[in-house]
């Protein structure tokens, strides 16, 4: 099974292709090709419709005595799908199309007729202008008027687009100005909030001015300059859920007085009784024998 896929065939050393006999074929032989119907048609024998794109096994031959500027014209033979009647059509290089020849008629195609009618009208117009100069002048005037109308319509469209663009730019400018105003309002609001925060911080962290007392060790009297000197203490209020100690906020002299009074007011300690408990009962321990 794998040999059928071999691409390189074996040729013996004494192989000579000139010795192979040539097959004799007729001059205008037909070939079997696979094609699709190039246009929709109707069989003239049974009336069966054959639509464009239907596949056929057709016979192809070259038309003798017909060409278009050296381009060969081919004829195709197919059979009707219902009655098996033979249908033929040829290539049309002039119009890059196909023409039905025998056994079937091509279905009506309006776009092909429109092109033919337009071509006929153009030829008739040229013939009328050649024979009648006034008609040619009228046709040129109508063509000029039509061109002017087209240019005016195009100018209106351009002006409308420019106006819409200016309006869009104005809208963008208004939106940009509004955005700047909003940003300014936001900056003012942030500044106001910062001032409120600073005010709150100043309220929480207040400063207390305390006089400086004379040193107890030197016992020097306070001079005018010393009395003028003051100590600034920053008091932290309700920050980190902790309150400052009131004793630390008092001057040194006041704290010394408070400590002396506290020492005098404290109760005297009881003396420890020798060999007695707290009730005054003496406990005697017997020696072991």
VOGU-3710 file (C-alpha; in Angstrom, 3 decimals, decimal comma):
1> xxxxxxxxxx> 0,000/0,000/0,000  2,888/2,364/0,635  4,265/1,950/-2,910  1,440/3,954/-4,425  2,750/7,064/-2,682  6,261/6,746/-4,101  7,239/9,812/-6,117  10,545/8,592/-7,541  10,115/5,828/-10,096  12,851/3,428/-11,142
11> xxxxxxxxxx> 14,238/3,827/-14,643  16,649/1,189/-15,943  20,010/2,319/-17,327  19,077/1,422/-20,899  15,818/3,416/-20,838  15,297/5,593/-23,927  12,130/7,761/-23,984  12,419/8,225/-27,776  11,606/4,555/-28,249  8,150/4,981/-26,637
21> xxxxxxxxxx> 5,509/4,956/-29,398  3,415/8,104/-29,641  -0,349/7,816/-29,396  -2,140/9,050/-32,478  -5,117/11,370/-31,773  -7,501/13,122/-34,115  -6,874/16,787/-34,833  -9,945/18,054/-32,963  -10,364/15,509/-30,209  -12,687/16,075/-27,281
31> xxxxxxxxxx> -11,615/16,061/-23,650  -13,714/15,214/-20,599  -13,574/18,009/-18,041  -15,389/18,797/-14,822  -17,122/22,181/-14,851  -20,013/24,176/-13,405  -22,813/25,770/-15,360  -21,647/29,342/-16,122  -25,200/30,742/-16,224  -28,737/29,668/-15,426
41> xxxxxxxxxx> -30,552/28,120/-18,384  -33,739/26,276/-19,333  -33,750/23,076/-21,333  -35,605/23,469/-24,634  -36,654/19,786/-24,671  -38,256/19,250/-21,240  -38,263/22,735/-19,757  -36,015/21,773/-16,823  -34,177/24,690/-15,187  -30,441/24,331/-14,738
51> xxxxxxxxxx> -29,079/26,873/-12,316  -25,701/28,541/-12,298  -23,011/26,585/-10,446  -24,400/23,073/-11,054  -21,561/20,609/-11,740  -21,311/18,524/-14,903  -18,922/16,095/-16,555  -18,633/17,901/-19,896  -16,798/17,339/-23,171  -14,598/20,168/-24,406
61> xxxxxxxxxx> -13,448/20,877/-27,933  -11,940/23,778/-29,869  -14,267/25,559/-32,262  -12,865/25,375/-35,780  -12,693/28,581/-37,760  -13,600/30,893/-34,868  -11,316/32,973/-32,697  -11,143/36,423/-31,162  -7,872/38,218/-31,923  -6,026/34,896/-31,802
71> xxxxxxxxxx> -7,841/33,682/-28,668  -9,325/30,230/-29,133  -13,016/29,656/-28,537  -14,068/26,419/-26,787  -17,330/24,540/-26,972  -18,731/22,472/-24,096  -21,248/19,603/-24,265  -23,401/18,778/-21,240  -26,604/16,765/-20,722  -29,874/17,878/-19,165
81> xxxxxxxxxx> -30,335/16,532/-15,651  -33,921/15,440/-16,386  -34,165/14,296/-20,005  -30,433/13,840/-20,809  -30,771/16,039/-23,888  -27,500/17,444/-25,146  -26,816/21,120/-24,417  -23,918/23,102/-25,842  -22,484/26,536/-25,041  -19,363/28,404/-26,071
91> xxxxxxxxxx> -16,927/30,846/-24,548  -17,248/34,555/-25,403  -13,839/36,265/-25,000  -15,180/39,552/-26,327  -17,575/40,024/-23,392  -15,673/37,716/-20,983  -18,779/35,524/-20,751  -20,443/32,411/-22,204  -23,130/32,119/-24,867  -25,783/29,406/-25,121
101> xxxxxxxxxx> -25,536/27,656/-28,490  -27,887/24,676/-28,687  -30,366/22,695/-26,562  -31,068/25,395/-23,943  -31,946/29,069/-23,678  -30,335/31,423/-21,227  -32,598/32,823/-18,498  -33,416/36,527/-18,399  -30,780/38,619/-16,637  -31,841/42,269/-16,218
111> xxxxxxxxxx> -28,363/43,671/-15,612  -27,191/42,348/-18,967  -30,111/44,026/-20,711  -29,454/47,296/-18,893  -25,878/47,342/-20,136  -27,064/46,616/-23,675  -29,703/49,375/-23,511  -27,150/51,875/-22,216  -24,795/50,991/-25,028  -27,568/51,405/-27,592
121> xxxxxxxxxx> -28,538/54,796/-26,144  -24,936/55,978/-26,257  -24,526/54,948/-29,876  -27,836/56,601/-30,821  -26,800/59,808/-29,051  -23,473/59,923/-30,887  -25,215/59,347/-34,229  -27,733/62,132/-33,515  -24,972/64,575/-32,581  -23,112/63,852/-35,815
131> xxxxxxxxxx> -26,160/64,674/-37,928  -27,482/67,639/-35,857  -24,993/70,243/-34,500  -27,709/71,953/-32,407  -28,463/68,665/-30,693  -24,792/68,286/-29,855  -24,777/71,834/-28,388  -27,856/71,031/-26,287  -26,267/67,808/-25,033  -23,067/69,654/-24,088
141> xxxxxxxxxx> -25,124/72,315/-22,279  -27,017/69,663/-20,345  -23,777/67,908/-19,458  -22,269/71,198/-18,223  -25,385/71,936/-16,144  -25,268/68,441/-14,659  -21,583/68,878/-13,778  -22,292/72,257/-12,150  -25,096/70,718/-10,081  -22,796/67,925/-8,978
151> xxxxxxxxxx> -20,078/70,442/-8,008  -22,615/72,557/-6,071  -23,864/69,504/-4,198  -20,268/68,512/-3,460  -19,508/72,037/-2,193  -22,587/71,924/0,054  -21,459/68,602/1,472  -17,970/69,984/2,141  -19,403/73,103/3,834  -21,691/70,938/5,966
161> xxxxxxxxxx> -18,795/68,719/6,996  -16,659/71,769/7,856  -19,496/73,235/9,933  -19,969/69,951/11,750  -16,243/69,815/12,396  -16,247/73,354/13,821  -19,240/72,489/15,998  -17,422/69,389/17,192  -14,318/71,448/17,982  -16,513/73,945/19,878
171> xxxxxxxxxx> -18,073/71,140/21,848  -14,617/69,786/22,628  -13,486/73,256/23,733  -16,535/73,673/25,990  -15,957/70,224/27,448  -12,274/71,087/28,030  -13,218/74,365/29,764  -15,778/72,579/31,923  -13,161/69,988/32,778  -10,694/72,727/33,782
181> xxxxxxxxxx> -13,393/74,346/35,929  -14,124/71,032/37,594  -10,417/70,498/38,213  -10,199/74,029/39,706  -13,153/73,306/41,976  -11,528/70,040/43,026  -8,268/71,881/43,803  -10,150/74,453/45,898  -11,995/71,672/47,720  -8,720/69,870/48,434
191> xxxxxxxxxx> -7,201/73,130/49,711  -10,186/73,710/51,985  -9,954/70,175/53,360  -6,214/70,619/53,964  -6,901/73,845/55,904  -9,523/72,076/58,001  -7,064/69,265/58,742  -4,400/71,804/59,730  -6,878/73,560/62,018  -7,811/70,242/63,630
201> xxxxxxxxxx> -4,132/69,423/64,145  -3,564/72,799/65,798  -6,510/72,147/68,108  -5,252/68,668/69,023  -1,620/69,724/69,509  -1,857/72,917/71,586  1,055/74,668/73,229  1,154/75,626/76,961  3,554/78,276/78,225  5,129/77,313/81,577
211> xxxxxxxxxx> 7,552/79,402/83,699  11,024/78,054/84,445  11,643/77,499/88,176  14,982/77,948/89,996  17,145/74,895/90,463  16,893/73,256/93,925  20,553/72,237/93,854  22,025/75,678/93,179  19,351/77,471/95,166  20,017/80,649/93,228
221> xxxxxxxxxx> 17,355/83,321/93,201  15,431/83,859/89,998  16,604/86,955/88,191  14,599/89,170/85,949  16,047/87,456/82,888  15,270/84,039/84,357  11,750/85,070/85,226  11,313/86,346/81,713  12,404/82,959/80,317  9,587/80,556/79,722
231> xxxxxxxxxx> 9,349/76,915/78,747  6,979/75,955/75,918  5,463/72,487/76,283  3,427/70,833/73,510  0,409/69,060/74,919  -0,950/66,092/72,978  -4,668/65,725/73,385  -6,521/62,551/72,557  -3,889/61,290/70,192  -3,269/57,536/69,955
241> xxxxxxxxxx> -5,839/57,061/72,775  -3,346/58,293/75,416  -3,576/61,276/77,759  -0,476/63,140/79,066  0,388/62,787/82,743  -0,741/65,844/84,684  2,212/65,527/87,096  4,610/65,984/84,159  2,915/69,243/83,176  3,563/70,907/86,595
251> xxxxxxxxxx> 6,690/72,961/87,336  9,590/71,495/89,311  8,790/73,361/92,566  5,167/72,262/92,587  6,133/68,672/91,968  8,616/68,747/94,890  5,961/70,129/97,250  3,476/67,467/96,153  6,020/64,704/96,736  6,882/65,999/100,245
261> xxxxxxxxxx> 3,232/66,212/101,300  2,599/62,736/99,963  5,521/61,353/101,976  4,314/63,003/105,199  0,739/61,810/104,728  1,695/58,176/104,107  0,998/55,763/107,034  3,968/54,303/109,035  4,921/50,751/108,329  4,363/48,128/111,059
271> xxxxxxxxxx> 7,392/46,525/112,612  7,872/42,817/112,068  7,311/40,782/115,236  10,039/38,278/116,121  8,610/34,770/115,984  5,007/35,988/115,873  2,423/35,905/113,234  0,163/38,769/112,138  -2,168/38,117/115,168  0,625/38,428/117,736
281> xxxxxxxxx> 0,660/34,757/118,644  4,102/33,252/119,136  4,608/29,938/117,388  7,081/27,476/119,020  8,505/24,666/116,926  9,339/21,408/118,806  12,663/19,803/118,117  12,638/16,278/116,682  13,857/13,478/119,006
//
